[in-house]
Amino acid sequence: MHEDEGAPAFWAARVSRYLAWAAGAILLVGCAGSITLDVVLRYFLNRTVLESFEVSGYAFAAAVALGMAYTVACKSNIRIDLIARKLPRGPRVALDVMAHLAILLVAGTIAWYAGWTWAESLRLDAKSISSLQVPLVLPQGIWLLGLLWFAVFSLLVAGRSALLLLKRDIDGVAGLIGPATLEEEIEQVGAPPGDPR
């Protein structure tokens, strides 16, 4: 999503990107860091002080949740457009709208149940059954944050799409929620515009 598109409040796309960066850091530290520390401690001390499998699971769940809104922002969600791309612009945009509404529904449902799970863990003072005894509200809180932002961001995109539809700006809707163009995909991988790669 580009600033010049009036993307769903560009600030929201920027927040999504920062959360995706946080997700990458969590993966590096939570997975790679904990596993490396575990291996080194097992080699030198013949024991471990960290449950790397458990920490890696929390890190992976947090990273996925924190990266979901960024997937929507980059229009990188999986699409099967074998037939859709052969349709005229109007029906194609209608399918894009239905697809985004499905994303919104899924995001809202997952966030709702994640919130319920977090609240239940808080109420029960639930802890992991490992030697770490991690209060589950901590990893679930990060997970919930990512899923809530995914739902909110999806709602912002849906709202912006609705405004564009009311203005009969079909091209704007297609640019906002349609599949990424080749130029957008090239830009996402970091190649400068016009680069023949």
N, C-alpha and C positions, 0 to 999 in steps of 0.2 A: 504494500500500500504506500502510495507516494503522497507527500505533503500537498502537492498541487492537485490531487484528486479530491481534496476535501474529505479524505478518507475518514472513517468513523472517528471523528475527532482524532486527528493524527497523533495526539498525545497518547491515545489508547493503544495504537499500533506500536508506539515507542515503548510503552510500559510492557507490552507483550514481548518485545524484543529483549528488554532487560530481564524479564523473567526467564526467557529462553537461555540467556547467558548465565543466569543463576543456576538454571537446570544443568548446564554443561559443567559449571564449577562443582555442583553437588555430585555429579557423576564422577568427575575426576577425583575429588577428595573422598567421597563416600564409597565409591567402588574401588577405583585403582589405588587410592591411598590406603584404605583399610585393608585391602587384600595384600598389598606390598608389606605393610607393617606386620600383618599376621604371618606372612611367609618368613620375614626376617626374624621375628621373635621366635618362631618355631625352630628356625635353623640354629640361632645362637643360644636360646634359653630352653629349648625343648618344650616350650609351652606357649600359650597365647593368652593375651590379656584382652583381646578384642574379638568379638564375634563378627568376623568380616562378612559371613554369609548373611547375617541379620542386617547389618549396617548397609550392605550392598542392596538388599531388598528394599529397605526404606529409601535409599538414594535413588534407586531406579523408579520407584513409584512416584517420588517427589518430582524427579526430572520429567517423567512423562506428563504428569499433571501440569507442571509449570510451562511445558512447551506446547500444550494444546492450542492455546489462544494464538500463539505465534504461527502455528500451522494454518489457522484461519486467516491471519493477517497476510501471510505470504501466498494464500490460495493454493496451498500444497496438499490439501486434503485429497484423498483418493477419489478419483472420478472414473466412471466407465462411460466414456462419451463416444463410443463407437457409432451409435445412431444419432446422438444429439448433435454432433458437429455437422451432420448432413442436413439438419433441419434449418428452416429459415430462422432469422434472428428472433422473432417474437416467441415462437415455441421453445427455442433454446433458452431464452431468458426466463421463460415460465418454469422450465425444468431447473434452472439455476436457483430460482426463488424457492421452489419446492425442496430442493436439496439443502439450501441454507436453513429453511424452516425445520427440516429434519435434524440438522446439526444443532440448532437452537433447542429443539425438544430433547435431544439426547443430552446435551450439555446441562440443561436445567434439571433433568431427571437425575443424572449422575451427581450433580452438585447437591441436590436435595438429599439423596441417600448418603452421600459423604458427610454432609452436615449432621444428619441423624446419627451416623456411626461415631463421629467425633463427640457429639453430645453424650452419647451412651458411654463412651470410654471415659469421658470426664466424670459422669455421674458415678460410674463404677470404680473410678480410680484405677482403671485397667493398666496392667504392666505386661511387658513381654515375658514369656516363660523361660527365657534364656538367663544366663548368669548376669547379663547386663541389667535386667529388670527395668528396661526403658519404659517410662510412662508413655502409653500409646498416644496420648493427646499431642505429643511433640511431633512425631513423624506424620500422624494423621492431620495435624494442623497445617503442616506445609502442603500436604496432599490436598487438603480442603481449600487452602488459599489458591492453589493452581486451578482447581476445578471450578471454584466460584468465579475466578477471573475469566476462565473459559466461557462460562455461562453469561457473564456480564458483557464480555467483548462480543460474543455472538449476538446478544441482544442489541448492542450498539450498532453492529453491522446490519442487522435486520431493520432497525429503526432508520438508519441512513438509506437503506435500500427502499424502504417504504416511502420516504420523502422524495427520493428520485423517481419512483413510480408515479407518485402524485403529480410530479412535474412533467410526466411522460418522457423522462430522460432514460430511454431504454439503453443507450450506449453507456450512460453512467452506471446503471445497474449491472450491465454486463462487465464493465471495468472493475466494479466493486466486488461482485460475488461470482463472476464467471471464471472459467479456467484461466490459469496464467497463460499469457501469450509467450511466444518463443523469446521475445525481447525481455520480458519480465523474468523468465527462467534463467536467461543468460546473466542478467543483472544480479539475480540472487546468488549465483555461484561466484560472483565477483569479477566477471570479465567486463571491461569497459565497453560502453555502447559503441557499436561499429567495429568491434574487434572480430576479425574473421574466424576466430576459433570455432 
